Structures are given as C-alpha cells and as structure tokens.
Amino acid sequence: MRTAALKWCGPALAAIGLITVAALTFLPALRESPLTRWILTETLAPARVLPQIGLGAAFGLIGARVFIAALLLFAIGIACGLFAEDRLLWVLDTVPRAGTHLFLTGPISYLAAGAALVSSARLRSYAAPAAAAIFGAMLGLTIKLTDPSLHEPAFTWTQVLIAFWIVAAVSLPLRAFWRGWFPIFGRILGSWLLAIGLLYGGASLVPKRDQSPPAVAMPGPSTPVPDSERMIPGLPEPAEPGNLPGGIERPQQP
C-alpha cells in the first residue's frame, strides 16, 4: 500500500496542479486577481515552463540520493537568486547587452537543463545537481527582475512553489514508471533545449540594426532651386526671360 501511494503521488500532484490552473483560468472570481493574471501570463508562459520541464526530466533520470541533493541545490540556487541579486547582476552584466535581455537568465536556464539531459548516466549524477543550482539562481533572479508588485511576498513565493510543482510533477512520475527508453527521450529533449538556449542567447548578443530610413537633405532657403525642379509637369517650358511671347524682344529699361 505504501509503495503504491508513493508511486502515484507524482501523477496526483500533477493532476491537482492542472486542476488548480484550470480553475484560475476559467473562474471569473479568481481570474480577476492581479496575482492570477500574472501567474497565467508570465509564470506559466511556455518560455518559462519548458526549461523547468527539462530540469524535472533530468531529475527523473538520476538516483534517489542525487535527486534529493539536486532538490536541495535547486532551493539554494533560488535563495541565492532572490537574496544575492546585486552580485549576480554584477557578474552577468559583463556580457555585452545582457541588461537588455533580462541578463540572459532565459538562455542560461535552457543551457543548464539541456546539459543535464544530454549527459551520460555517469556524468548526469554530477551535471544534474550543478544544473539545479544554476537553474535555481536564474529562476530567483528572473522572479526579482519581473516582479510587478512592490516586493509583495505572494508574487515571489507563488512562483517558487509553481517551479517546484512543475519539477516534481515531471520527475516523480518518471521515477515511478521508469522505462528503458526514458534516457533516449531525455537526450532528444536536452538537445532541443541546448539548441533553443544557443539560438536565444546568440540572438541576444547580436546588436540590432538601425532600420530607420536615411535622412534626405532638403534644400535650404539660400540654396537656389534648379529650373527643372520648379517646372510643373504638363506645362510648356517658359520662354527666355528676355523675350516676350511670339519672339518679341522685351524693351530694355533705362
């Protein structure tokens, strides 16, 4: 009985979370809350959820002791991102144009989760805890940088709980219903995450080109305008300034 309960705790946790998200999405009384809107638009955005799914998959491919150590390092990393924000920003600011792309927290998270997944079974025991610490620090820093409230604790700890829920909802079912092809799928997912992280990070480092049209020099008031530019299309060319119509010479003024 105890083994069955442990086996199904992961799917039950995933189901409870999905039901909660559905309630937040479809119940008007809950959807009007600023915190709920922030959770649905930012915390559960695909760009934020995908690397967390990858980290949870990496946690599902490691041993029990390494899994516990990775969870602890994940929590420590989040704490470092939340409470050592200035030092992390000082380190990340050495990368060109990092400040304009959320200090590259997104690409680093993708690369950390992808590296843990593509590692071999032996290296994964070391790569997964290291990736958990790096990922947690980037997550904590992202929460601090994107917090729309005036440091309200609910906006911070709700995102932390959601991150732990996503990681646990992915890793626990993988550990309970283990199959031999899970590492193969993990390497495929890891290669996708690495590709996304490299593309995202590379695009962030490329400076934006100036798309504004070139300035056209307008003639100043002292610049004489050529006669060809003063002509009106469809009208005959003016006669010589010294002659009248019909070829009669204009009399000279004294």
Residue, then its C-alpha position, 0 to 999 in steps of 0.5 A: m500500500r505504501t509503495a503504491a501511494l508513493k508511486w502515484c503521488g507524482p501523477a496526483l500532484a500533477a493532476i491537482g496542479l492542472i486542476t488548480v490552473a484550470a480553475l484560475t483560468f476559467l473562474p471569473a472570481l479568481r481570474e480577476s486577481p492581479l496575482t492570477r493574471w500574472i501567474l497565467t501570463e508570465t509564470l506559466a508562459p511556455a518560455r518559462v515552463l519548458p526549461q523547468i520541464g527539462l530540469g524535472a526530466a533530468f531529475g527523473l533520470i538520476g538516483a534517489r540520493v542525487f535527486i534529493a541533493a539536486l532538490l536541495l541545490f535547486a532551493i539554494g540556487i533560488a535563495c541565492g537568486l532572490f537574496a544575492e541579486d546585486r552580485l549576480l547582476w554584477v557578474l552577468d552584466t559583463v556580457p555585452r547587452a545582457g541588461t537588455h535581455l533580462f541578463l540572459t537568465g532565459p538562455i542560461s536556464y535552457l543551457a543548464a537543463g539541456a546539459a543535464l539531459v544530454s549527459s551520460a548516466r555517469l556524468r548526469s549524477y554530477a551535471a544534474p545537481a550543478a544544473a539545479a543550482i544554476f537553474g535555481a539562481m536564474l529562476g530567483l533572479t528572473i522572479k526579482l527582475t519581473d516582479p510587478s508588485l512592490h516586493e509583495p511576498a505572494f508574487t515571489w513565493t507563488q512562483v517558487l512553489i509553481a517551479f517546484w510543482i512543475v519539477a516534481a510533477v515531471s520527475l516523480p512520475l518518471r521515477a515511478f514508471w521508469r522505462g528503458w527508453f526514458p534516457i533516449f527521450g531525455r537526450i532528444l529533449g536536452s538537445w532541443l533545449l541546448a539548441i533553443g538556449l544557443l539560438y536565444g542567447g546568440a540572438s541576444l548578443v547580436p546588436k540590432r540594426d538601425q532600420s530607420p530610413p536615411a535622412v534626405a537633405m532638403p534644400g535650404p532657403s539660400t540654396p537656389v532651386p534648379d529650373s527643372e525642379r520648379m517646372i510643373p509637369g504638363l506645362p510648356e517650358p517658359a520662354e527666355p526671360g528676355n523675350l516676350p511671347g511670339g519672339i518679341e524682344r522685351p524693351q530694355q529699361p533705362 
